[in-house]
Amino acid sequence: MALRIVATRAFNSASKRAIGTFPLNQSFGFQQCSFNSTLSPNDPVKASPMVYIAGEEMTNYTMSLIVDQCVKPYFDTSSWECFDLSCKSRDTSNDQVLHDAVEAGKRIGAIFKEPTITPSATQVKEMGLSKSFGSPNGAMRRGWNGITISRDTIHIDGIELGYKNRVLFERHAVGGEYAAGWNQVGKGTLLTTYIPSDGSSPFVVDKRDLTDDNNVAVVYHNPYDNVKDLARHFFERCYNAKVTPYVVTKKTVFKWQEGFWATMKTIFDDEYKEKFLEAGLLERSGGDLTHLISDAATMQLIRWTDGGFGMAAHNYDGDMLTDQIAQVHRSPGFITSNLIGKDDEGRIIKEFEASHGTVTDLWLDHLDGKETSLNPLGLVEALIGAMNHAAVLQYKKDPSQKEVHDKILNFTATLRLSMHNTFRYGQGTRDMAGPTGYTTEDFISKVTWRLGRYLDRQLEKTPPPQLTEPDRAFQRAFSNIDMKSMQELFGKYDKDNSGKIDFQEFTKMLDKMGVAPKKQKTEKTPDV
């Protein structure tokens, strides 16, 4: 039986500080949204179905604050299927909870995952676990037919981080060392034999004589059937982001990696090269898709701090290189991590998580009653991605859900803006603002306040008025009016030639005529 939880443990367990009263003013980059996409805590929207995987320690505590304060006032999250992947939960259910989470993710297609712990031998004893549990990521990648792990830099306009422009990365989600079989052996002969599934004759892949008394034999493979899907996903993202693509391998030494490069190059030449050339995206790479040896890629990641490029690599190389990108770009908290897979019908499955762990050191400080200052940017970006993908899947399945889709996308965009503006105003966590930066709780409270303020601005009491062309009865009643001149005057404000004037055009017209009602001047205080 699966240990399935509702939102209480992950979302309601944390203590909260009261949100203070802060002054008001215009926000940085705030834009008015469409009338039907606004939200109000007085009328919560039922969130699109998705899977929420709870982890533990500091990131679980932080996400409980974010969901309670930022999401639940505006959304009914009863359609979220929530699973507790803490070590205790996995132990109690004998890991059935992991299998059920994977099945739910496959069925729903949109997943948010908090960082989880893969317990060491010491932690197994400290937590009183019955055994050591492996990382859940392998089961998820297999269960969701993982293709690639997309890891991209996160940017905040106006704040300088490591890379000036976006860096995109695709890491092959399966195969390599992570799925290796191994054993410790002594002297002897190691024979690796391939037995075809079609009944044809087996043959020896490798034979070697082991002369040392102490050896570790390791066997792994790289499955290449899904590299075409990875290539298309990578090149589409690079083109849409207007960045130059590169493919990274160590094929000069690891000859078996040639197939990865060959497939990527064929897909690029046949389907993408022409439009990349037309867009001028291959100028920095000599007019073609360029291969980089992994050694060279590590150097270029340090040198190419202007950004504006993308890389694709095997599983292990991708893991190492994206860690390096994270360090150049300040920390893993400024990198996304999204698993892309497919269900049996070819529908895209997306799982979103932060690119860092559970932040044990801050959790221990929190348990000791000390102040902490965790930057939740990567966690929030992951939640935004999952909510957006859930909304898209629901809308594709049922077009009548367009209003819900629009409300969710408006909410997530406003949440991102609220967080970015909080950083811009110098009210960030201490990794951004220094020793005087906000604590974990105060930062989230500040973002919550700003989010509510921005969403309140979007609410209109009534839809904007629409003005239509007068009918003939109207024209007869005003026969002394020069209708041709009226049409010309109307045309000055009907900018889109729709035959109607929207609220903005109507306001400009009245203001131009000097008859727009004026409000009393009130002194505004800063938005800080």
C-alpha positions as CSV (number, residue, x, y, z in Angstrom):
1,M,0.0,0.0,0.0
2,A,1.5,3.4,-1.0
3,L,2.2,6.0,1.6
4,R,0.3,8.8,-0.1
5,I,0.0,12.0,1.7
6,V,-2.2,15.1,1.3
7,A,-0.6,18.5,1.5
8,T,-0.5,18.6,5.3
9,R,3.0,17.3,6.0
10,A,4.8,19.0,3.2
11,F,2.7,22.2,3.2
12,N,1.5,22.9,6.7
13,S,4.2,21.7,9.0
14,A,6.2,24.9,9.1
15,S,5.8,27.8,11.4
16,K,5.2,31.1,9.8
17,R,6.0,34.7,10.7
18,A,3.3,37.3,10.4
19,I,3.5,39.3,7.1
20,G,4.3,42.9,8.0
21,T,2.7,46.1,6.6
22,F,4.9,47.5,3.9
23,P,4.5,50.7,1.8
24,L,3.2,50.6,-1.7
25,N,4.4,51.9,-5.1
26,Q,4.7,50.7,-8.7
27,S,6.5,47.5,-9.4
28,F,9.5,46.9,-11.6
29,G,8.3,45.8,-15.0
30,F,4.7,45.1,-13.9
31,Q,2.1,44.9,-16.7
32,Q,-1.7,44.8,-16.6
33,C,-3.0,41.4,-17.4
34,S,-6.2,40.4,-19.2
35,F,-9.5,40.5,-17.3
36,N,-10.1,36.8,-17.4
37,S,-6.7,35.7,-16.1
38,T,-6.8,37.6,-12.8
39,L,-6.9,35.8,-9.4
40,S,-8.3,36.6,-6.0
41,P,-8.0,34.8,-2.7
42,N,-11.8,35.3,-2.4
43,D,-12.3,32.9,-5.3
44,P,-9.6,30.2,-5.4
45,V,-9.1,28.4,-8.7
46,K,-8.9,24.6,-8.8
47,A,-5.3,23.9,-9.8
48,S,-4.5,21.6,-12.8
49,P,-3.7,18.0,-11.8
50,M,0.0,17.4,-11.1
51,V,2.2,15.2,-8.9
52,Y,3.9,16.9,-5.9
53,I,6.8,14.9,-4.5
54,A,7.9,16.0,-1.0
55,G,11.4,15.6,0.2
56,E,12.9,16.6,3.6
57,E,15.1,19.0,5.6
58,M,15.5,22.7,4.8
59,T,14.1,22.6,1.3
60,N,10.9,20.8,2.5
61,Y,10.4,23.4,5.2
62,T,11.0,26.2,2.7
63,M,8.5,24.8,0.2
64,S,5.9,24.4,2.9
65,L,6.1,28.1,3.5
66,I,5.9,28.9,-0.2
67,V,2.9,26.7,-0.9
68,D,1.0,27.8,2.2
69,Q,1.7,31.5,1.7
70,C,1.9,32.0,-2.1
71,V,-0.1,29.2,-3.7
72,K,-2.9,28.0,-1.4
73,P,-4.6,31.5,-1.0
74,Y,-5.3,31.5,-4.8
75,F,-5.6,27.8,-5.7
76,D,-7.5,24.7,-4.5
77,T,-4.7,22.1,-4.7
78,S,-6.9,19.1,-4.1
79,S,-6.2,17.8,-7.6
80,W,-2.5,17.5,-6.8
81,E,-1.4,14.0,-6.0
82,C,1.2,14.2,-3.2
83,F,3.8,11.7,-2.2
84,D,6.3,11.7,0.7
85,L,9.7,10.5,-0.4
86,S,11.4,11.2,2.9
87,C,13.7,8.4,4.0
88,K,11.3,7.5,6.8
89,S,8.3,7.2,4.4
90,R,10.3,5.1,1.9
91,D,11.3,2.8,4.8
92,T,7.8,2.5,6.2
93,S,6.3,1.6,2.9
94,N,9.3,-0.6,1.8
95,D,9.7,1.9,-1.1
96,Q,6.1,1.4,-2.4
97,V,5.6,5.1,-2.2
98,L,8.4,5.6,-4.8
99,H,6.7,3.2,-7.2
100,D,3.3,4.8,-6.7
101,A,4.8,8.3,-7.3
102,V,6.4,7.1,-10.6
103,E,3.1,5.6,-11.7
104,A,1.2,8.8,-10.9
105,G,3.8,10.9,-12.8
106,K,3.5,8.6,-15.8
107,R,-0.3,9.0,-15.7
108,I,-0.5,12.7,-15.1
109,G,2.6,13.9,-16.9
110,A,3.5,17.0,-14.8
111,I,5.6,16.5,-11.7
112,F,7.2,18.8,-9.1
113,K,9.9,17.2,-6.9
114,E,11.6,18.6,-3.8
115,P,15.2,17.6,-3.1
116,T,15.4,14.2,-1.4
117,I,18.1,12.3,0.6
118,T,19.9,9.2,-0.6
119,P,21.0,8.0,2.8
120,S,24.6,7.0,3.4
121,A,25.5,4.1,5.7
122,T,25.9,6.5,8.6
123,Q,22.5,8.1,7.9
124,V,20.8,4.7,7.8
125,K,21.9,4.2,11.4
126,E,21.1,7.7,12.5
127,M,17.6,7.6,11.0
128,G,16.9,4.1,12.2
129,L,16.2,2.8,8.6
130,S,15.9,-0.9,7.9
131,K,18.2,-0.6,4.9
132,S,19.9,1.9,2.5
133,F,17.7,3.2,-0.2
134,G,19.0,4.3,-3.6
135,S,18.4,7.6,-5.3
136,P,14.8,7.8,-6.6
137,N,16.0,9.5,-9.7
138,G,16.9,6.3,-11.6
139,A,13.4,4.8,-11.0
140,M,11.9,8.0,-12.2
141,R,14.0,8.2,-15.4
142,R,13.2,4.6,-16.2
143,G,9.5,4.9,-15.4
144,W,9.1,8.1,-17.4
145,N,11.2,6.9,-20.4
146,G,13.7,9.7,-19.6
147,I,15.2,11.4,-22.7
148,T,17.1,14.3,-21.3
149,I,17.7,16.5,-18.2
150,S,17.5,20.1,-19.2
151,R,19.6,22.4,-17.0
152,D,19.6,26.1,-17.8
153,T,20.9,29.2,-16.1
154,I,18.3,31.4,-14.3
155,H,18.6,35.2,-14.8
156,I,17.1,38.2,-13.0
157,D,17.0,41.4,-15.2
158,G,19.2,44.0,-13.7
159,I,21.3,41.7,-11.5
160,E,24.6,40.5,-12.7
161,L,25.3,36.8,-12.1
162,G,27.9,34.6,-13.7
163,Y,26.7,34.4,-17.3
164,K,25.4,37.5,-18.9
165,N,23.0,35.6,-21.2
166,R,21.3,32.2,-21.1
167,V,23.2,28.9,-21.1
168,L,21.2,25.8,-22.0
169,F,22.3,22.2,-21.4
170,E,20.9,18.8,-22.3
171,R,22.2,15.8,-20.3
172,H,21.3,12.4,-21.7
173,A,18.9,11.0,-19.0
174,V,19.8,7.3,-19.2
175,G,22.7,5.0,-19.4
176,G,26.4,5.4,-18.6
177,E,28.0,4.9,-15.2
178,Y,24.8,5.6,-13.3
179,A,23.2,2.4,-14.4
180,A,26.4,0.3,-14.1
181,G,26.6,-3.2,-12.8
182,W,29.8,-4.0,-10.8
183,N,31.5,-6.4,-8.5
184,Q,34.8,-6.7,-6.7
185,V,36.9,-9.5,-8.2
186,G,40.4,-11.0,-8.0
187,K,42.6,-12.6,-10.6
188,G,40.9,-14.3,-13.6
189,T,39.2,-13.6,-16.9
190,L,36.4,-11.1,-17.3
191,L,34.1,-12.0,-20.2
192,T,31.3,-9.7,-21.4
193,T,28.9,-11.6,-23.7
194,Y,26.0,-10.2,-25.7
195,I,23.0,-12.5,-26.3
196,P,20.7,-11.0,-29.0
197,S,16.9,-11.1,-28.3
198,D,16.2,-12.2,-31.8
199,G,17.7,-15.6,-31.2
200,S,20.8,-15.1,-33.3
201,S,24.2,-16.2,-32.2
202,P,25.8,-14.6,-29.1
203,F,29.2,-13.0,-29.3
204,V,31.8,-11.6,-27.0
205,V,31.9,-7.9,-26.6
206,D,35.0,-7.8,-24.4
207,K,37.4,-10.3,-22.9
208,R,40.3,-9.3,-20.6
209,D,42.6,-11.1,-18.2
210,L,42.8,-9.6,-14.7
211,T,46.2,-10.0,-13.1
212,D,45.7,-8.0,-9.9
213,D,44.5,-9.6,-6.7
214,N,42.1,-6.7,-6.2
215,N,39.9,-5.4,-9.1
216,V,36.6,-3.8,-9.6
217,A,34.8,-4.9,-12.7
218,V,32.2,-2.5,-14.1
219,V,29.7,-3.0,-16.9
220,Y,27.4,-0.4,-18.4
221,H,25.9,0.6,-21.7
222,N,24.5,3.7,-23.4
223,P,21.0,3.3,-24.9
224,Y,20.9,5.4,-28.1
225,D,17.3,4.9,-29.4
226,N,16.1,8.2,-27.8
227,V,19.1,10.4,-28.9
228,K,17.0,11.6,-31.9
229,D,14.3,12.8,-29.5
230,L,17.1,14.5,-27.4
231,A,18.5,16.1,-30.5
232,R,15.2,17.6,-31.6
233,H,14.4,18.8,-28.1
234,F,17.9,20.4,-27.8
235,F,17.9,22.1,-31.1
236,E,14.4,23.4,-30.8
237,R,15.2,25.0,-27.4
238,C,18.5,26.5,-28.7
239,Y,16.7,28.0,-31.7
240,N,13.8,29.4,-29.6
241,A,16.3,30.9,-27.1
242,K,18.6,32.2,-29.9
243,V,21.7,30.5,-28.7
244,T,24.5,28.6,-30.5
245,P,24.4,24.7,-30.0
246,Y,27.4,22.5,-29.3
247,V,27.7,18.8,-28.8
248,V,30.2,17.4,-26.2
249,T,31.7,13.9,-26.1
250,K,35.1,12.2,-25.4
251,K,34.8,10.3,-28.6
252,T,38.5,10.6,-29.5
253,V,39.2,8.2,-26.6
254,F,35.8,6.6,-25.9
255,K,35.1,5.4,-29.4
256,W,31.6,4.1,-28.5
257,Q,30.5,7.8,-28.1
258,E,30.8,8.4,-31.8
259,G,27.2,7.3,-32.3
260,F,25.9,10.0,-30.1
261,W,27.7,12.7,-32.1
262,A,26.7,11.2,-35.4
263,T,23.0,11.1,-34.6
264,M,23.0,14.7,-33.3
265,K,24.8,15.9,-36.4
266,T,22.5,14.1,-38.8
267,I,19.4,15.5,-37.1
268,F,20.9,19.0,-37.1
269,D,22.0,18.9,-40.8
270,D,18.7,17.4,-42.0
271,E,16.2,19.4,-39.9
272,Y,17.8,22.5,-38.3
273,K,20.9,23.8,-40.0
274,E,19.2,26.0,-42.6
275,K,17.1,28.0,-40.1
276,F,20.1,28.3,-37.6
277,L,22.1,29.8,-40.5
278,E,19.3,32.2,-41.5
279,A,19.0,33.3,-37.8
280,G,22.8,34.0,-37.6
281,L,23.1,31.5,-34.7
282,L,26.2,29.7,-36.1
283,E,28.5,32.7,-36.6
284,R,30.4,31.9,-33.4
285,S,30.8,28.3,-34.4
286,G,32.1,28.7,-37.9
287,G,28.8,28.2,-39.7
288,D,28.2,24.6,-38.6
289,L,27.3,22.4,-35.6
290,T,30.5,22.1,-33.6
291,H,31.8,19.1,-31.6
292,L,33.7,19.8,-28.4
293,I,35.9,17.3,-26.6
294,S,34.7,17.3,-22.9
295,D,38.1,18.6,-21.8
296,A,37.8,21.6,-24.0
297,A,34.2,22.2,-22.9
298,T,35.3,22.6,-19.3
299,M,37.7,25.4,-20.4
300,Q,35.1,27.1,-22.6
301,L,32.5,27.1,-19.8
302,I,34.9,29.3,-17.8
303,R,35.8,31.6,-20.8
304,W,32.4,32.0,-22.4
305,T,30.9,34.1,-19.6
306,D,28.8,36.1,-22.1
307,G,26.6,33.0,-22.4
308,G,24.4,32.6,-25.4
309,F,25.2,29.0,-26.0
310,G,23.8,25.5,-25.4
311,M,25.5,22.1,-24.9
312,A,24.4,18.5,-25.1
313,A,26.3,15.6,-23.6
314,H,26.2,12.1,-22.2
315,N,24.8,11.4,-18.8
316,Y,28.0,11.6,-16.7
317,D,29.6,14.4,-18.7
318,G,26.4,16.3,-18.5
319,D,26.3,16.0,-14.7
320,M,29.8,17.2,-14.2
321,L,29.6,20.1,-16.7
322,T,26.3,21.4,-15.4
323,D,27.9,21.5,-11.9
324,Q,30.6,23.7,-13.4
325,I,28.0,25.9,-15.0
326,A,26.3,26.3,-11.6
327,Q,29.5,27.4,-10.0
328,V,30.3,30.0,-12.7
329,H,26.7,31.3,-12.5
330,R,27.0,31.7,-8.6
331,S,25.5,28.5,-7.2
332,P,23.3,25.5,-8.0
333,G,20.4,27.6,-6.8
334,F,20.5,29.5,-10.1
335,I,20.2,26.5,-12.3
336,T,17.0,24.6,-13.4
337,S,16.8,20.8,-13.6
338,N,13.9,19.4,-15.7
339,L,13.6,15.7,-16.7
340,I,11.9,15.3,-20.1
341,G,10.4,11.9,-20.9
342,K,7.6,10.2,-22.8
343,D,4.6,8.0,-21.9
344,D,3.6,5.0,-23.9
345,E,1.4,7.2,-26.2
346,G,4.2,9.6,-26.9
347,R,2.9,12.4,-24.6
348,I,5.7,14.5,-23.1
349,I,6.3,14.0,-19.4
350,K,8.1,16.8,-17.5
351,E,9.5,16.6,-14.0
352,F,10.8,19.8,-12.4
353,E,13.2,20.2,-9.4
354,A,15.8,22.5,-8.1
355,S,19.4,21.6,-9.0
356,H,20.6,21.4,-5.4
357,G,20.1,19.1,-2.4
358,T,18.2,19.4,0.9
359,V,20.7,22.0,2.3
360,T,21.4,20.0,5.5
361,D,23.7,22.6,7.1
362,L,20.9,25.2,7.2
363,W,18.4,22.6,8.4
364,L,20.6,21.8,11.4
365,D,20.9,25.5,12.1
366,H,17.1,25.8,11.9
367,L,16.6,22.9,14.3
368,D,19.0,24.6,16.7
369,G,16.9,27.7,16.6
370,K,19.3,29.8,14.6
371,E,18.4,32.1,11.8
372,T,18.7,30.7,8.2
373,S,18.7,32.4,4.8
374,L,17.9,29.9,2.1
375,N,17.5,31.3,-1.5
376,P,14.4,29.5,-2.9
377,L,14.8,30.7,-6.5
378,G,15.5,27.3,-8.0
379,L,12.7,25.7,-6.0
380,V,10.2,28.3,-7.1
381,E,11.3,28.1,-10.8
382,A,10.7,24.3,-10.6
383,L,7.2,24.8,-9.1
384,I,6.4,27.4,-11.8
385,G,7.5,24.9,-14.5
386,A,5.4,22.1,-13.1
387,M,2.3,24.3,-12.7
388,N,2.6,25.6,-16.2
389,H,3.1,22.2,-17.7
390,A,0.1,20.9,-15.8
391,A,-2.0,23.7,-17.1
392,V,-0.9,23.1,-20.7
393,L,-1.6,19.3,-20.5
394,Q,-5.1,20.0,-19.0
395,Y,-5.9,22.6,-21.7
396,K,-4.8,20.3,-24.5
397,K,-7.0,17.5,-23.1
398,D,-10.0,19.8,-22.4
399,P,-10.0,23.2,-24.3
400,S,-12.9,24.3,-22.0
401,Q,-10.2,24.8,-19.3
402,K,-8.6,27.7,-21.1
403,E,-9.6,30.2,-18.4
404,V,-7.9,28.0,-15.8
405,H,-4.8,27.7,-18.0
406,D,-4.6,31.5,-18.4
407,K,-5.1,32.1,-14.7
408,I,-2.3,29.7,-13.8
409,L,0.2,31.1,-16.4
410,N,-0.7,34.6,-15.2
411,F,-0.1,33.6,-11.6
412,T,3.2,31.9,-12.2
413,A,4.5,34.9,-14.2
414,T,3.4,37.2,-11.4
415,L,5.1,35.0,-8.8
416,R,8.3,35.1,-10.8
417,L,8.1,38.9,-11.1
418,S,7.4,39.2,-7.4
419,M,10.5,37.2,-6.5
420,H,12.7,38.9,-9.0
421,N,11.6,42.4,-7.9
422,T,12.3,41.5,-4.3
423,F,15.9,40.7,-5.2
424,R,16.1,43.9,-7.3
425,Y,15.0,46.0,-4.4
426,G,17.9,44.6,-2.4
427,Q,15.6,42.5,-0.2
428,G,17.1,39.2,-1.1
429,T,18.5,36.3,0.9
430,R,22.0,36.6,2.3
431,D,23.7,34.9,-0.6
432,M,22.5,37.9,-2.7
433,A,22.3,40.8,-0.2
434,G,25.1,40.0,2.2
435,P,24.9,39.8,6.0
436,T,21.9,42.2,6.2
437,G,19.9,40.0,3.8
438,Y,16.5,38.6,4.7
439,T,16.0,35.3,6.6
440,T,14.3,32.4,4.9
441,E,10.9,33.2,6.5
442,D,11.1,37.0,6.0
443,F,12.1,36.7,2.4
444,I,9.2,34.5,1.6
445,S,6.9,36.8,3.5
446,K,8.1,39.7,1.4
447,V,7.6,37.8,-1.8
448,T,4.1,36.8,-0.6
449,W,3.2,40.5,0.2
450,R,4.5,41.6,-3.2
451,L,2.6,38.8,-5.1
452,G,-0.7,39.7,-3.4
453,R,-0.1,43.4,-4.2
454,Y,0.6,42.7,-7.8
455,L,-2.4,40.4,-8.2
456,D,-4.7,42.9,-6.5
457,R,-3.7,45.5,-9.1
458,Q,-4.9,43.2,-11.9
459,L,-8.4,42.9,-10.6
460,E,-11.0,45.1,-12.3
461,K,-14.4,45.6,-10.8
462,T,-16.0,45.5,-14.3
463,P,-14.8,44.5,-17.7
464,P,-13.5,47.4,-19.8
465,P,-16.2,49.1,-22.0
466,Q,-16.4,48.5,-25.7
467,L,-17.6,51.0,-28.2
468,T,-19.1,49.9,-31.5
469,E,-20.0,51.6,-34.7
470,P,-23.4,53.4,-34.5
471,D,-26.3,51.8,-36.3
472,R,-28.6,53.6,-38.9
473,A,-31.1,54.6,-36.3
474,F,-28.4,56.4,-34.4
475,Q,-27.3,58.1,-37.6
476,R,-30.9,59.3,-38.4
477,A,-31.2,60.8,-34.9
478,F,-28.0,62.8,-35.5
479,S,-28.5,63.6,-39.1
480,N,-26.8,67.0,-38.7
481,I,-23.6,65.3,-37.6
482,D,-20.8,64.8,-40.2
483,M,-20.5,61.0,-39.9
484,K,-17.6,60.9,-42.3
485,S,-15.6,63.1,-40.1
486,M,-16.7,61.1,-37.1
487,Q,-15.5,58.0,-38.7
488,E,-12.1,59.6,-39.3
489,L,-11.9,60.7,-35.7
490,F,-13.0,57.3,-34.5
491,G,-10.3,55.7,-36.7
492,K,-7.6,57.7,-34.9
493,Y,-8.3,55.8,-31.7
494,D,-9.3,52.4,-33.3
495,K,-5.7,51.5,-33.8
496,D,-6.3,47.8,-34.7
497,N,-9.1,48.6,-37.2
498,S,-11.4,46.2,-35.3
499,G,-14.4,48.6,-35.4
500,K,-14.2,48.8,-31.6
501,I,-12.3,50.8,-29.0
502,D,-10.9,49.0,-26.1
503,F,-10.6,50.5,-22.6
504,Q,-7.1,51.8,-23.2
505,E,-8.0,53.5,-26.5
506,F,-11.2,54.9,-24.9
507,T,-9.1,56.4,-22.1
508,K,-6.7,58.0,-24.5
509,M,-9.6,59.5,-26.5
510,L,-11.3,61.1,-23.4
511,D,-7.9,62.3,-22.2
512,K,-7.2,63.9,-25.6
513,M,-10.6,65.6,-25.5
514,G,-10.0,66.9,-22.0
515,V,-13.1,65.2,-20.6
516,A,-11.5,62.2,-18.8
517,P,-12.4,62.2,-15.1
518,K,-9.5,63.0,-12.9
519,K,-8.8,61.4,-9.5
520,Q,-7.5,63.2,-6.5
521,K,-3.7,63.2,-6.1
522,T,-2.4,60.9,-3.4
523,E,1.1,60.7,-2.3
524,K,2.6,57.2,-3.1
525,T,5.2,55.5,-1.0
526,P,8.0,53.3,-2.4
527,D,7.4,49.7,-3.3
528,V,9.9,48.3,-0.9
